[in-house]
Amino acid sequence: MGLIGAAIYRFVLIRVRGMATSEIIATYALGLAVLEFLRWAGFKGMTYTLPVFIEGSISISGLQSTFNESSS
């Protein structure tokens, strides 16, 4: 992992050094790219679902709409 961090610093972050916003954006973009690659490769992290806050549905002009759907 240390080699990956060194490579990111050497080839990306050193080019935007001194520009705080650019450093943040570059770091976020690289982190997101790594996570998407791992997800593409089949690695799954922790998954969770939020509990239902309000259950039910409402009909407005004949159109059915749910308040909150449980993904379980």
RAWO-V118103 format. One record per helix or strand of 3 or more residues. SS is the DSSP state (h for helix, s for strand). FROM is the first residue (numbers start at 1). TO is the last residue. If there is no record, write none. Layout:
SS;FROM;TO, SS;FROM;TO
//
This chain:
h;2;11, h;13;16, h;20;40, s;57;60, s;63;66
//
